[in-house]
């Protein structure tokens, strides 16, 4: 590549993700990206130019984009994810056509978004690729749809399925997720962040709550079902300090570069639902004590990313099972890189870089090498000057 790269990011202009990307570009000595908002894309007014490289980032944190995608005025409402999926795929396909016609290139393959944003399709792709995943009766394109609570109730009667996660097929950030348990007496209860409002309207809540009435659980599932549901076995997770634990592992260009341990007293470890970052070093020690290897855990994540070869960065939710010896992949997230302040794993090729810095280095390696060399030269010069000053001072003392 000659001259400065011409990067365009489709995202939220005032959002955290764009700010982190721009900071990573500045740190690499590169010009900031031109920003195109998601509402521009969704309204068909976005324009691209020849020679530009176009990177898609999440439309989250943009109320206008959310309204255009889901068709819901209240962003706290849990509905419209099926509509979101259809409109998002249509918009990204048109964006790809527009960019190609202008002579611009996309960083990632938009065709993979259909699988990444449908948990049923994603599960099937991972399973076909030999990646360990929780058992699921809704895996793959040929699986029968879950039409409501009656279907979920029948599924939970199958062996090994008395504890399941019921998820919106196109949900994110644990929206619409229920951890459902059925005991030996047939009683049902669920843990979820879904709040039932007046008239049965569903809202996302920052408070995890527990429903112990099958009538309430069934009503929530019935309300969610029209947007599409995915059901998978609830694996018993490893624990740290008495809290359930899992990992978010970022994979850039096929290599695991960053990892964070998440712990929670509830089945959902999402940080916005009361989860907290755990001790990754202690988790690695637990894995080794169990006779497993940390490199094997990262290898599972890299294989999961390999199921989406046209997407250069994904966030993999890795589930260590009780005892820390085995691992399964819960989800693969196209926009799973929002981990502010987290630097790269030792030996992962992104030491000293955050997740956005790692992506900039992978996308523009020549600029990264030049910056790294300049930093090394500056460090060596500073060290030499310091040593020379110190020696001169000693000799004249």
N, C-alpha and C positions, 0 to 999 in steps of 0.2 A: 504494500500500500504506500503511495507517495502522498506527501502533504498530510494535512490533518484529516482524520476521518470525519465524515458528515453524518452524525448520529441523530436520529429522530426517535423520541420515546412517546408512545401513545399511553397516556396515563392521566393522573389527576394533577394538574399544574401546581396546586398548593399542598399536595399530599406529601406524606413522609417518604414514600417510596421514591418519588421523583427527586426530593431533596437529597436522599442518600446516594442516588445515582449521580446527580450533579457533583456532589462532593467527591465521589470516587473518580469521576472524570478529571476534576481539578487536581486531585492528588496525583494523577497519572500524567499531569502536564498537558491534558487534552482540553479542547474547547467544550463548553457545556452543550448539551443536546438541545435541539429544537423540540419544543413540547407541543404535542397535538392532544387535545382533550377528547375523552370518550364521547361526550355529546356531539362534537364535530363529526366523529366517525359514525355515530348512530343516526345523525341527521343527513349524512351523505355529503357534508361540506369539507371534509378533510382532503388536503391535497399534498402530493409528494412530488419529488423532483429526481431526475436522473442522478445516480451516484450516491444517493442517500441510503443509509442502512437503518431500517425501521425495527424498533424493539417494542413489543407489546408488554405493558405492565397492567396490573390489576385495575379494574374500574371501581373497586371498593373505595369507600370514603368519599364518594361523589354522589350526593343525593339526587342530582339531576339525572346522572347516568343510571342510577338505580331505578328511578321512576320510569325512565324510557325503556329499560330492560324488563322490569317486572310489571309495569303498569299499575303500581300501588303508590299512593301518595304518602302513606306513613311508613318510613323505612324500618320501623320496629315490627311491622306485621310479618308473620311467617306465612307467606303465600306468594304465588307467582314465580316460583323457581323453574317450573317447566317452561313458562313463557320466557323467562330470563335466558334459559339455555337455547331455545330456538332463535331468539333475537340476537344473542351473542354470536352464535355460529354464523348466522346470516350476515351480520355486520363484519365479522372477521374475514369471511370469504370474499365479501365485496372489497374490503380493505386490501386483501391480497391481490385481487384483480387490478385495483386502481394503482397500487404500488408497482406491480409488474409492468403495467402499461406506461407508467412514467419512467421506467428504468431504475426504480429503487429496488432494494433487496431486503427481504425480511430475515431477521435473526433466526426465527423459529418457523417450523412448518405448521401453519394454521390448521391443516387437516387433522393433526393429532389432538386438537382441542376437543373434538367430539368425544374421544375416549377419556381424556383427562378430566372433563367436567361431567361425566356420567359414571357414577360409582359402580354401576352394574357392568358397563363395558370395560372400565378400568380393571375391575376385579377379574374379569374373564381374560383380558390381555395378560395380566400378571400371572394368572394360573397357567395359561398356555406357555408362557415363557419359563415356567418352572420355578417361579418365585413363590416361597411359602406365604400363604394367605389364610385368613380364617375361613372355615367352611361357610358356604353360602348357597342357598337355593335360588338366588336371583342373579347368579353370576353369568355374564355373557349375553349376547344379543338374542339367543333363542330361549332364554329363561321366561317362564310365565310371569305376567305382571302381578303385583300385589295390589288388589283392589280395595283393601280395607282391613279392619281388625279381624274379621272372620278368617281371612287368609293367614294373617300373622298368627292367630290363635291355633290354627291347624298346623302351621310350621313349628310352633313351639312344643308341639306334642311329639315331634320326631326325636329319636335318640340324639343326645348331645346338644339339643337346641332349646333347653329350658331357660337358658340365659342367652339373650340375643341383643344386638344393637339393631334398632330400626332407624334408618337414615333417609333423609331426602336424597333422591338420586342425584340431584343437582345442587345440593346444599353446600355451604362452606362455613367455617368457623363454628362448628357444632350447632348451627342453626337447624332446628327441627329434629335433633337427634334424641332418641329415647333408649335408655338401657333398661330392657324389660326382663323381669325375672318371674318365673312361674314355679311355685313350690310343689311339693309332692301332693298337697291337698288340692292343687289346682288354683290356688289364689295367686292373683297377679298384682305386681306393683312395678312402677317405673321411676327412674331417675332421669330428669331432663331439665333443660333451661327454658322449655316452652311454658308460657303462662297462658291460662285460659281466661279470656276476658268476658265481658257481658255478651250474651248471645252466642257463646262458643268461639268467638274470634280469638285467634292465636297470636301471641306476641313473643318476640325474643326477650329474654330477661338476663340480666347479669347475675341473677341469683339462681343457683341450682336448687330445684325443688323435687319433692317426692310425691307421687300419686299412688295411693294404696287401694283405690277403687277400680275394678275392671271396667266399670261403666265410663269413668273419666279417661282411663288409658285408651279404651276403645274409641271414645269420641275424638280424642286427639289424633289417633292414627287414621280414623275415617276422614278427618278434615285434611290431613296431609296427603292422603293417597292420590288425589287427582293430579298432583304434581309429579308423581312417580316415587316409589320407595325401593330401597335396597335393604335386605336383611342379611346379617351375618352373625356367626357364632361369636359370643362374648368370651374371648380367651382370658383365663386368669393371668393377670399381669404380675410381673416382678414388683417388688416393693423396696422402697428406701425410706427409712425412718418411719415405718408404718403407713406410708403413703404410696398409692399406686404410681408406677413410673413407666414412662415411655420416652422415646427420643424423636426429635425432628433432626433429620440429617439432610443437609443440602449437598446435592451432587451437581457439579459443573463440568460439562464436557466429559461425562462418564466417570468422573473421579469424585469421591466423597471429600469435601473440603471443610465443612463445618458441621458441628453437632452440638445440640443442647439437650440436656435431660430435663424432662418436665414431670413434676409430681403433683398429686392431688389427693384429697380425701374423698373425692367423688370419682365416678367412672370416666368423666371428661377431664382431661389434663390441660385444656386450653387456658392460657394465662389470663384471659379476660374473664374467665369463669372461676377465678380463685386458685388456679394452678400456679405453681412457682417453679423457678429453675432449681434443679437439684444439683448434686455433686457429681459431675461427670467422671472425675478421677475415681471416686468411690464406686461408681457403677462399673467402670472398667476393671477395677479390682475384684468386684463381685463376679463379673464374667469370667475372669481368669481363675478365681477360686472354684467356680463351678466346672472347670475343665474345658471351657469354651475359649474362643479367641476373639478379641476386639476386631481384628482384621476380617474375620468371618462375618461379624455383624455388619461392618461397612460394605463387605462384598455383597451381602443381600441387598443393600440399598443401591449399590451400583448396578446390580442385575435388574432391579426394579426400574431404574432410570433407563436401562437399555431397552425396556419394552416401549419406550417413546424416543427413538433415536433422533428424531428431528427436533427435539426440544432440548436446548443446550443447558438449561438449569431447571431442576425440580427440587421440591422439598418432600422427602420421604418420611412418612410416619412409621417408625419401626417399633414393634411391640415385643419387648422381651417377655417371655412367658415366666411364670413363677419358677424361681430357682436360677434365673439368669442364664440358662444353658441353651435355650432355643429362641428363635426369632421368627416373627411373621411381619408382613407389611400390611398396615391398615389402609393407607391411602397414599397416592402420589399426587402432589399439589403443583400445579403449573406456576402458581405465584406463592411458593412456600419459602421465600427468601427474606421476609421481613423480620430480621433478628438483629436489631440495632446493638452495636457495641460488641458483637460476637466476632472474634478473630479466628483465623483458620486453624485447623488441627495440625499438630506437629507431623511433618512428613507428608502432608496432604497437598502441598504445592501452593497453598494460599496463606502461608504463615505471615502474620502481621497485617493481613487484609480482612476487611469485613466481607459479607456476602456479595455486596455490589462491587467492591474492589476486585474480588476474584473474577466476577463476570466481565468487568472491563479489561482485566489482564488477559482473559481468555479470548475476548472479542478482538482486542487490539494488541496482540503480543509484541509487535515491533515497538510500539510506543511504551509498553510496559518494560521491555528490555532496556530501552534507552533511558527511561526514568530510573530504573534500578541501577544501571551503570553510573548514571550521574550522581545518584545518592551515595553509591559506594565510593566514587571518586571524592565527593565532598567530605565523606566520613574519613577517608584515608588522609586527605589534605588537612582536615581539622586535627586529626590525631598526630600527624607529622609536625604541624605547627606547634601543637601543645607540647610535644616531646622536645622540640628544638628550644622553645621558650624555657622549659623546665631545666634543660641541660645548661643553657646560657646562664640562667639564674644561679644554678649551683656553682658554676665555675667562677662567678664573680663574687660569690658570697664571702 
